[in-house]
Amino acid sequence: MTLATGVVIGLVMKRRDGRLRAVRPRALPGQGAEPGMSEGTNAVTGEDIGVELGEHATLVQFSTAFCQPCRATRRILDEVAGMVPGVRHVEIDAESRLDLVRRFDIMRTPTVLILDDSGNVVKRASGQPRKADVIAALGAAVTIDQGVDKSSHQSDAV
């Protein structure tokens, strides 16, 4: 019985690993949170992460120093940010930013948050996301202007 339960849990985790999913809005402080939601807001500012947000979207990656999937995720997000004008990739060391880890319920690394141009978290993935999934999530979260040049791409580490 225990072995079967372990196998089922493992298969479910493997299926969910790296999948970008929509994020429910959180209750604002003082309004009370629904069950399973912590109080706070999903909005992120440049001050929160230490760099200016991307013009159209920001890919925020929570990583740790010895995380192998974090390195691959960094490469994927850098490539996507380079392909899509107005998108910035920011990598945050989860060990040094426990305030953000708690605020966004980061349980493992890598965890990726996709922010819209206003800093609202619109998608999130735990584990290494596929490049095609990141591009699709950006397409759903961002309306890209045709007149934006590629020089607006920037990648930063915090």
Backbone bond lengths (Angstrom), bond angles and torsions (degrees), N, CA, C in turn:
res aa  C-N    CA-C-N  psi(-1)  N-CA   C-N-CA  omega(-1)  CA-C   N-CA-C  phi
1 M - - - 1.440 - - 1.522 111.00 -
2 T 1.336 116.42 -45.27 1.460 120.85 -179.94 1.522 110.78 -63.74
3 L 1.311 116.96 -41.14 1.464 121.30 179.29 1.527 110.56 -62.63
4 A 1.311 117.52 -43.80 1.468 121.30 179.27 1.524 110.84 -63.29
5 T 1.318 116.96 -41.97 1.458 120.90 178.20 1.524 110.67 -62.70
6 G 1.317 116.58 -42.78 1.459 121.17 178.10 1.517 112.53 -62.51
7 V 1.328 116.81 -41.04 1.461 121.34 178.88 1.530 110.34 -64.66
8 V 1.321 117.22 -44.54 1.464 121.40 179.53 1.530 110.39 -61.67
9 I 1.323 117.17 -46.38 1.465 120.73 179.27 1.524 110.03 -62.01
10 G 1.318 117.69 -42.23 1.458 121.42 178.03 1.515 112.54 -61.66
11 L 1.322 117.60 -42.38 1.465 121.22 179.21 1.530 111.61 -66.59
12 V 1.321 116.41 -39.88 1.466 120.00 177.91 1.523 109.89 -64.52
13 M 1.317 117.59 -43.93 1.467 120.93 179.89 1.527 110.79 -64.03
14 K 1.318 117.32 -40.65 1.459 120.50 179.34 1.528 110.94 -64.23
15 R 1.317 116.24 -39.15 1.466 120.33 179.72 1.529 111.67 -66.79
16 R 1.323 117.60 -35.88 1.467 122.11 -178.06 1.518 112.76 -83.88
17 D 1.330 118.47 -19.31 1.455 123.38 -174.30 1.528 111.83 -57.55
18 G 1.320 116.98 120.45 1.451 122.15 176.09 1.513 115.66 79.99
19 R 1.316 118.86 -0.11 1.470 121.03 179.80 1.522 110.14 -77.81
20 L 1.327 114.75 130.74 1.462 119.76 176.08 1.516 108.25 -82.92
21 R 1.320 115.73 128.75 1.462 119.87 179.74 1.517 109.29 -131.23
22 A 1.311 114.98 155.63 1.462 121.10 -179.29 1.521 109.87 -65.64
23 V 1.306 115.58 152.75 1.459 122.27 -179.29 1.515 108.82 -111.66
24 R 1.335 116.09 129.97 1.469 120.15 175.82 1.514 109.24 -76.33
25 P 1.330 117.47 141.16 1.470 119.54 176.60 1.521 110.19 -62.97
26 R 1.305 116.29 146.27 1.459 121.63 178.22 1.516 109.91 -97.34
27 A 1.311 114.87 157.28 1.467 119.98 176.82 1.519 109.62 -69.57
28 L 1.316 116.40 143.68 1.452 120.92 175.55 1.517 109.19 -73.47
29 P 1.329 117.86 153.37 1.468 119.35 179.94 1.525 111.75 -53.29
30 G 1.325 115.04 134.88 1.462 119.98 178.60 1.519 113.80 90.76
31 Q 1.346 118.37 -15.22 1.457 120.85 -179.54 1.525 111.75 -91.57
32 G 1.321 116.71 -7.15 1.457 119.74 -177.59 1.513 110.08 80.46
33 A 1.289 115.35 148.22 1.456 120.13 -178.39 1.512 109.96 -110.83
34 E 1.317 115.45 149.10 1.457 119.78 174.54 1.521 108.20 -67.78
35 P 1.341 117.85 160.87 1.459 119.53 176.98 1.532 109.83 -57.43
36 G 1.331 115.88 135.60 1.456 120.58 178.66 1.525 113.54 86.03
37 M 1.328 117.63 -2.64 1.463 120.90 179.49 1.519 108.56 -117.49
38 S 1.326 116.22 136.29 1.450 118.08 175.32 1.511 108.97 -86.19
39 E 1.337 114.89 155.00 1.453 118.97 179.71 1.516 108.76 -72.79
40 G 1.305 117.88 147.51 1.456 122.57 -179.62 1.506 109.31 139.86
41 T 1.307 115.72 -172.30 1.443 120.20 -179.05 1.510 110.04 -123.11
42 N 1.315 116.50 154.19 1.451 120.69 176.43 1.517 112.13 -82.14
43 A 1.335 118.48 -15.94 1.458 120.84 -175.36 1.520 111.01 -67.43
44 V 1.331 115.19 137.03 1.454 122.69 179.57 1.516 107.35 -120.80
45 T 1.318 116.47 138.23 1.456 120.33 176.52 1.525 109.11 -109.96
46 G 1.322 115.12 166.02 1.454 119.62 175.44 1.513 111.77 -60.56
47 E 1.326 116.88 -33.05 1.465 121.19 177.75 1.525 111.14 -64.61
48 D 1.337 117.11 -36.08 1.462 120.83 179.41 1.526 111.85 -60.41
49 I 1.326 115.89 -43.55 1.468 119.86 -174.20 1.526 113.32 -101.43
50 G 1.322 117.48 -3.73 1.451 120.74 174.26 1.518 115.96 85.81
51 V 1.317 118.86 2.05 1.465 123.09 176.00 1.518 108.53 -143.37
52 E 1.321 115.35 160.82 1.458 120.46 178.84 1.527 110.06 -68.10
53 L 1.337 116.26 142.17 1.464 120.87 177.54 1.519 110.13 -69.48
54 G 1.339 115.99 156.41 1.449 120.65 176.15 1.519 110.94 -65.38
55 E 1.326 115.83 154.80 1.463 121.09 -178.06 1.525 111.91 -61.55
56 H 1.337 117.13 -38.86 1.466 120.90 -178.53 1.529 112.53 -111.03
57 A 1.317 116.55 -34.85 1.466 120.58 -178.58 1.519 109.00 -163.03
58 T 1.331 115.38 161.13 1.461 121.41 177.47 1.516 108.20 -133.49
59 L 1.328 116.07 131.95 1.460 122.81 175.53 1.522 106.85 -100.06
60 V 1.321 117.16 109.70 1.462 121.98 -178.53 1.522 107.86 -102.74
61 Q 1.330 115.30 122.40 1.462 121.18 -178.76 1.516 109.50 -115.21
62 F 1.334 116.72 124.22 1.456 121.97 173.41 1.521 107.54 -94.61
63 S 1.338 116.23 124.03 1.459 122.28 -175.67 1.517 110.57 -132.80
64 T 1.325 114.81 168.55 1.461 122.06 170.20 1.523 107.70 -130.52
65 A 1.317 116.58 161.84 1.461 122.09 -172.00 1.532 113.85 -60.80
66 F 1.313 118.64 -39.43 1.458 120.65 -172.91 1.522 113.43 -104.23
67 C 1.304 116.96 21.66 1.467 122.31 -176.92 1.531 109.82 -91.37
68 Q 1.323 117.22 110.05 1.467 121.28 179.96 1.532 112.58 -64.79
69 P 1.335 120.40 -45.64 1.467 119.42 177.74 1.534 112.78 -62.35
70 C 1.337 117.36 -23.30 1.465 120.37 178.70 1.525 110.75 -65.06
71 R 1.325 117.11 -36.86 1.468 120.70 179.45 1.519 110.72 -66.05
72 A 1.316 116.46 -43.75 1.466 120.23 178.82 1.525 110.51 -66.43
73 T 1.323 116.65 -38.80 1.465 120.92 178.28 1.523 110.09 -64.27
74 R 1.324 117.37 -39.99 1.464 121.16 177.64 1.531 110.66 -58.45
75 R 1.326 116.53 -44.95 1.470 120.09 179.43 1.528 110.91 -62.07
76 I 1.324 116.97 -44.32 1.468 121.42 -179.38 1.525 110.50 -61.94
77 L 1.327 116.87 -48.89 1.460 120.22 -177.10 1.528 111.87 -67.87
78 D 1.335 117.43 -36.04 1.468 120.17 174.75 1.527 111.06 -61.81
79 E 1.335 116.63 -43.32 1.469 120.56 178.67 1.525 111.14 -62.25
80 V 1.319 116.78 -45.53 1.468 120.55 -179.51 1.526 110.21 -64.00
81 A 1.335 117.63 -43.92 1.462 120.65 179.01 1.528 110.77 -62.61
82 G 1.324 117.41 -32.59 1.455 121.13 177.23 1.516 113.31 -72.94
83 M 1.323 117.17 -26.67 1.466 122.17 -178.60 1.525 112.45 -84.79
84 V 1.322 117.07 -31.11 1.462 121.34 -172.79 1.532 109.31 -108.50
85 P 1.330 117.87 112.24 1.464 120.91 -179.56 1.530 111.79 -60.43
86 G 1.331 115.45 141.70 1.456 120.80 176.67 1.509 114.42 81.24
87 V 1.347 117.50 9.82 1.464 121.43 179.61 1.520 108.24 -111.22
88 R 1.318 116.18 133.20 1.463 122.06 179.79 1.526 109.30 -116.80
89 H 1.325 115.75 142.04 1.463 122.25 174.66 1.522 107.93 -107.48
90 V 1.326 116.52 127.74 1.454 122.53 178.68 1.517 107.87 -126.27
91 E 1.329 115.83 125.71 1.458 120.40 177.53 1.520 108.51 -104.18
92 I 1.323 116.30 131.02 1.465 122.71 -178.30 1.523 108.79 -118.06
93 D 1.331 115.87 129.82 1.457 121.39 176.22 1.528 107.85 -75.56
94 A 1.321 116.04 111.50 1.463 121.20 -175.11 1.526 112.05 -60.99
95 E 1.330 117.28 -32.44 1.457 120.24 -178.37 1.520 112.60 -69.74
96 S 1.325 117.20 -28.76 1.461 119.43 -178.55 1.529 112.71 -96.08
97 R 1.311 118.12 -8.42 1.473 121.34 -179.81 1.529 110.67 -125.18
98 L 1.312 115.43 58.79 1.464 120.53 -179.08 1.522 112.28 -63.07
99 D 1.339 117.86 -25.38 1.458 120.68 176.89 1.529 110.38 -61.24
100 L 1.333 117.37 -44.58 1.465 120.82 178.72 1.523 111.62 -73.48
101 V 1.329 117.01 -34.48 1.470 120.73 177.38 1.522 109.90 -59.69
102 R 1.314 116.50 -44.49 1.473 120.36 178.56 1.524 111.15 -69.16
103 R 1.318 116.49 -43.39 1.466 121.13 -177.04 1.520 112.28 -59.77
104 F 1.337 116.49 -37.78 1.463 120.24 -176.80 1.526 113.06 -107.65
105 D 1.326 117.12 16.46 1.468 122.58 175.94 1.526 112.16 50.05
106 I 1.324 116.75 49.72 1.454 122.05 177.95 1.524 107.22 -77.70
107 M 1.336 116.48 116.68 1.452 121.30 -177.44 1.526 112.94 -103.38
108 R 1.347 116.91 -17.99 1.458 119.98 -179.22 1.517 109.07 -156.35
109 T 1.315 114.60 164.29 1.458 119.44 176.36 1.526 108.37 -118.71
110 P 1.309 117.89 147.06 1.448 125.75 -4.18 1.528 111.53 -77.37
111 T 1.310 115.22 147.69 1.463 122.27 167.91 1.514 106.25 -125.02
112 V 1.332 116.38 132.86 1.456 122.31 -177.83 1.519 108.91 -116.00
113 L 1.331 115.71 130.92 1.462 122.36 173.12 1.520 107.61 -112.76
114 I 1.315 116.84 134.06 1.457 121.07 174.45 1.519 107.34 -105.54
115 L 1.333 114.74 120.03 1.454 121.73 -178.94 1.516 109.60 -104.53
116 D 1.336 116.98 141.24 1.462 119.74 174.12 1.524 108.73 -80.39
117 D 1.319 117.54 -175.27 1.461 121.19 -176.41 1.529 113.31 -65.91
118 S 1.321 117.65 -17.30 1.468 121.87 177.56 1.520 112.83 -93.25
119 G 1.339 117.58 -2.61 1.458 121.38 -179.62 1.510 114.10 88.62
120 N 1.339 118.23 9.76 1.463 121.12 177.25 1.525 109.67 -81.55
121 V 1.317 116.10 136.16 1.458 120.78 177.28 1.525 107.40 -75.86
122 V 1.338 116.73 118.35 1.461 120.45 -177.98 1.534 112.54 -108.04
123 K 1.328 117.16 -26.87 1.465 121.61 177.54 1.510 108.47 -143.83
124 R 1.336 115.25 157.31 1.456 120.73 176.99 1.512 109.53 -151.17
125 A 1.329 115.62 150.74 1.460 121.65 177.25 1.516 108.77 -141.47
126 S 1.319 116.29 137.79 1.460 122.01 171.39 1.515 106.35 -105.99
127 G 1.314 116.52 128.28 1.454 120.48 -174.67 1.518 109.38 98.79
128 Q 1.318 115.57 177.41 1.462 121.07 -176.42 1.522 111.08 -78.17
129 P 1.351 117.43 116.13 1.467 119.52 179.15 1.525 111.04 -80.81
130 R 1.311 116.07 156.98 1.462 121.12 174.51 1.529 108.58 -80.70
131 K 1.317 115.79 146.72 1.466 121.12 -178.74 1.528 111.09 -57.97
132 A 1.321 117.61 -43.94 1.468 121.46 -179.62 1.525 111.26 -61.72
133 D 1.330 117.37 -37.10 1.459 120.98 179.07 1.534 111.40 -67.83
134 V 1.333 116.71 -37.75 1.468 120.26 178.30 1.523 109.91 -65.70
135 I 1.327 116.11 -43.74 1.468 120.33 179.37 1.523 110.39 -62.61
136 A 1.324 117.10 -43.88 1.466 120.77 178.95 1.529 111.23 -63.55
137 A 1.330 117.06 -41.11 1.463 120.49 179.09 1.524 110.71 -65.20
138 L 1.318 116.79 -37.81 1.466 119.53 176.60 1.518 110.35 -65.61
139 G 1.325 117.05 -41.11 1.461 120.70 179.05 1.511 112.18 -60.71
140 A 1.325 116.37 -35.14 1.459 120.60 179.03 1.527 111.59 -77.07
141 A 1.338 117.19 -26.61 1.459 120.81 -174.28 1.522 113.69 -97.89
142 V 1.327 117.11 -14.15 1.456 120.61 -170.42 1.520 110.66 -131.07
143 T 1.310 116.24 138.70 1.450 121.47 168.61 1.513 105.84 -105.32
144 I 1.309 116.07 111.95 1.456 120.47 -174.52 1.518 109.86 -91.25
145 D 1.340 116.10 128.42 1.458 121.50 175.92 1.521 108.93 -75.46
146 Q 1.314 117.40 140.89 1.450 121.62 179.56 1.524 111.95 -69.46
147 G 1.330 118.02 -25.20 1.451 121.14 -174.73 1.517 114.61 -84.75
148 V 1.331 120.14 1.11 1.454 122.20 -177.70 1.513 109.03 -80.98
149 D 1.348 117.31 133.04 1.457 118.84 179.78 1.516 110.38 -91.07
150 K 1.338 116.66 164.52 1.454 121.94 -175.00 1.516 112.92 -74.30
151 S 1.315 119.18 -9.43 1.454 120.60 -179.32 1.524 112.42 -69.50
152 S 1.339 117.79 -8.40 1.464 120.13 -179.61 1.522 112.87 -80.18
153 H 1.372 117.49 -4.08 1.466 120.18 178.11 1.525 109.94 -71.47
154 Q 1.320 115.53 134.27 1.451 120.52 175.22 1.508 107.65 -146.41
155 S 1.317 116.05 145.83 1.462 121.18 176.36 1.522 107.72 -128.76
156 D 1.304 117.01 132.24 1.444 120.91 -177.00 1.516 110.08 -135.02
157 A 1.310 116.25 152.96 1.446 121.33 173.05 1.518 107.56 -118.42
158 V 1.325 116.51 139.73 1.459 121.25 -179.00 1.504 108.38 -112.56
